[in-house]
Amino acid sequence: MMRGAALPYRGLPPVEPLWFEWAALAGMLAFASWLLGGRGVWHLLLQSDPTGITLVIIVVFVGATLWCGARARELQRERQALERDRARLQAPDESWAGAYWQALRAAPRDSGAPLDLLLERTHGSHHTAWWVNGIQLKLGLLGKVIGFSMLAIQIGQMDNFDPAQSQDLLKNLTAGLGVALLTTMVGLVANILLGLQLTRLDRYADALVAAAQQHGLSLGVGMSERA
């Protein structure tokens, strides 16, 4: 066999199907949303929140979940490229790991720069996603504050109690309490579900960096022996 010939890919270790995991989770979320919509839960949530904060949280969650799907596919593609590059003798592809290994071969003055660049590519955008995840929780707390403020204003406007108007008064009081509870609940649920996706992305990215470093150490041993 020629020295520069590529090895077959049949011996590659299996790569975790991150994108298919996300697709399964997205399918379950879509099915649950369909069930809730059929029972009128979405209509109740949106109708009970005159501030619109619940709708904003849902839109942010849907957008962030779609981003997680695109990110999962990108990370899985980079891991597959890493395994292909490790299994052949020719130069690596233009992948994150390949760029990291080429930077190691160049022996830069700053020995930590290649790893920093790899970490930025694998984890950099996740920090913004975690910030968005926190925004969902903060929006829920904002809705809680607004709801209790509405409740306090309604109570403060009560000059006297008229038993004939007790039904209207109770309706106005429970409107503010409903906003406070519903927005908090939606924010907490969205925060938990998005945090689950982001944690899985972080762990997959950690494994990608670890695999690239492991192969980079073997490259360093080989270069020192040739030297």
JOFENGI-V363203 format. One record per residue. N is the residue number from 0. RES is the residue in one letter. NEAR is the number of other C-alpha atoms within 10 Angstrom. Layout:
BEGIN
{{N:RES:NEAR} {N:RES:NEAR}}
END
This chain:
BEGIN
{{0:M:6} {1:M:6} {2:R:7} {3:G:10} {4:A:10} {5:A:15} {6:L:15} {7:P:10} {8:Y:12} {9:R:7} {10:G:10} {11:L:12} {12:P:11} {13:P:8} {14:V:11} {15:E:12} {16:P:13} {17:L:20} {18:W:20} {19:F:14} {20:E:15} {21:W:22} {22:A:14} {23:A:12} {24:L:16} {25:A:16} {26:G:12} {27:M:12} {28:L:13} {29:A:12} {30:F:12} {31:A:12} {32:S:14} {33:W:14} {34:L:13} {35:L:13} {36:G:13} {37:G:11} {38:R:11} {39:G:11} {40:V:14} {41:W:17} {42:H:12} {43:L:12} {44:L:18} {45:L:17} {46:Q:12} {47:S:17} {48:D:20} {49:P:14} {50:T:15} {51:G:15} {52:I:23} {53:T:27} {54:L:17} {55:V:15} {56:I:23} {57:I:15} {58:V:12} {59:V:16} {60:F:21} {61:V:15} {62:G:11} {63:A:19} {64:T:21} {65:L:13} {66:W:13} {67:C:21} {68:G:21} {69:A:13} {70:R:20} {71:A:25} {72:R:17} {73:E:15} {74:L:21} {75:Q:21} {76:R:16} {77:E:20} {78:R:24} {79:Q:19} {80:A:19} {81:L:21} {82:E:20} {83:R:19} {84:D:22} {85:R:19} {86:A:18} {87:R:15} {88:L:13} {89:Q:13} {90:A:13} {91:P:19} {92:D:13} {93:E:13} {94:S:16} {95:W:22} {96:A:30} {97:G:21} {98:A:16} {99:Y:23} {100:W:23} {101:Q:16} {102:A:17} {103:L:19} {104:R:13} {105:A:10} {106:A:11} {107:P:11} {108:R:7} {109:D:7} {110:S:11} {111:G:10} {112:A:14} {113:P:20} {114:L:18} {115:D:12} {116:L:16} {117:L:21} {118:L:17} {119:E:12} {120:R:16} {121:T:23} {122:H:18} {123:G:12} {124:S:11} {125:H:19} {126:H:12} {127:T:11} {128:A:18} {129:W:16} {130:W:10} {131:V:17} {132:N:24} {133:G:17} {134:I:16} {135:Q:28} {136:L:22} {137:K:17} {138:L:20} {139:G:28} {140:L:19} {141:L:16} {142:G:26} {143:K:22} {144:V:19} {145:I:19} {146:G:26} {147:F:20} {148:S:15} {149:M:20} {150:L:20} {151:A:14} {152:I:13} {153:Q:17} {154:I:13} {155:G:9} {156:Q:8} {157:M:10} {158:D:7} {159:N:6} {160:F:9} {161:D:9} {162:P:8} {163:A:8} {164:Q:9} {165:S:11} {166:Q:9} {167:D:9} {168:L:16} {169:L:11} {170:K:10} {171:N:15} {172:L:18} {173:T:16} {174:A:18} {175:G:25} {176:L:19} {177:G:19} {178:V:29} {179:A:24} {180:L:17} {181:L:22} {182:T:31} {183:T:24} {184:M:17} {185:V:20} {186:G:27} {187:L:19} {188:V:15} {189:A:23} {190:N:22} {191:I:14} {192:L:15} {193:L:21} {194:G:16} {195:L:11} {196:Q:18} {197:L:22} {198:T:13} {199:R:16} {200:L:24} {201:D:15} {202:R:12} {203:Y:20} {204:A:22} {205:D:15} {206:A:13} {207:L:24} {208:V:21} {209:A:12} {210:A:16} {211:A:22} {212:Q:17} {213:Q:11} {214:H:16} {215:G:20} {216:L:13} {217:S:11} {218:L:16} {219:G:15} {220:V:12} {221:G:11} {222:M:11} {223:S:9} {224:E:8} {225:R:7} {226:A:6}}
END
